[in-house]
């Protein structure tokens, strides 16, 4: 089983990205376990906690996951800037990191597909 550690801005990101990871892995006949490590406080908190997590990984204080997914919105900056911040923060572990940057907001991803919105949040839009 693959272990995925998720850093997300909030509960909406966590719900959506976790469901997406599970759907993709299921379609590939892979088993994954998603563990959310940061789901509050916005982009700044996500990056700060992600950097601390990477320091812990480097010194062996945490077990190495299969993937690290960092989910944030590009609402205040361009997509490329947000992606670069995530990649620059991950230096030695960049081979594990998957940036999930919604441009401009993750809510727009959900609104494009009302069935996905209802599945992720339990109510239609």
N, C-alpha and C positions, 0 to 999 in steps of 0.2 A: 504494500500500500504506500502510495506517495503522500508525503506530508507537505501541506501548503500553509505557510504563515501569511496572514493577511493584515495589512495596515491600511485603515480606511478612515476618511474624515468623519463619518457619522454612521448611524444605523442604516440609513438608506443605501449608502455605498456598500456597507457590509452585506446587507440582504441581497442586493442586486449582484454584486461581484461573486459572492459565495454561490448563488444559484447558477451564475454563468460558468464558473469553474467546474461545478458538479455536472452541468449539462454537457460541457465540452469533454470532460473526462469520461462520462458515461458513453458518449458517442464514439469514443476511442477505446472502449472496453478497458478502461483504467479505473482503479479504485483510488479515491483521494479522501483525505481528511483535511478539512479546512479549519484552522485555528485562528481566530481573530485576536490580534494583540493590541490594536489601537482602533477604537471606533468612536472617538469623540474629540472635540476641540479644534476641528478644522485642519487646514493644510499645515500650518506651523507646528502643531502638536504631532501630526503624523510624521513629518520629517525629523523632528527632534527625537521622538520615541524610536523611529526607525534607525537613526544614527546610534542611539544607545544600545539597541538590540544588536547591531552589527559589531559594536565594541565588545559586547558580551560573547558573540559568536567567535570573534577573533581570539579571545583569551580562553575559549573552551568552556565558558559558563553555560552555554546552551547547546542543545543537540542540533546538528545541521539538518535543515529541511530540504525537501526536493526543490521547492520554489519559494520565492518571496514575492508576493504581489503587493504593490503599493498603489492604492486607489485614491485619486484626488481630482478635483475639478480644475479646469483651466480658466475659470471665470474672471479672475483678476489679472491673469497674465496669459501669454500665448501658450498654446499646446507645447511647442518646442522648449519653452523656458521651464515649464513644469517637468517635462520629461528629463531635461538636462539636470535639474535639481535632484531628481531621484537617482539618476545614473551617477552623478558626481558624488552623491552621498554613499554610494555602494562600492566604490573602488574595487577592493579585493574580492567582492562577492557578486560582481556584475553579471557573471554567468548564471546566477540563480535568480536575478531580479527581473520581474515583469512589471513595467509601468502600466497602469490602467488609468489613463488620463481622459476624462470626459470633457469634451469641448463644446460649449462652455460649461454645462452642468450635466450631472448624471440624470437629472429629471428629464432632460430632453431625450436621452436614450430610451427611457421608459415610455414617454409620450408617443414615440414613433411606433411602438408596438403595444397597443392597449391590452392584449392578452398577457404579455410579459409584465405589464404594470400590475394587473390584477393578481397574477401569480406571485409576484414579489411582495406586494403590499396587502394583499387580501381583499382589496376593493378596486372597482373599476374607476376610470377617470372620466 
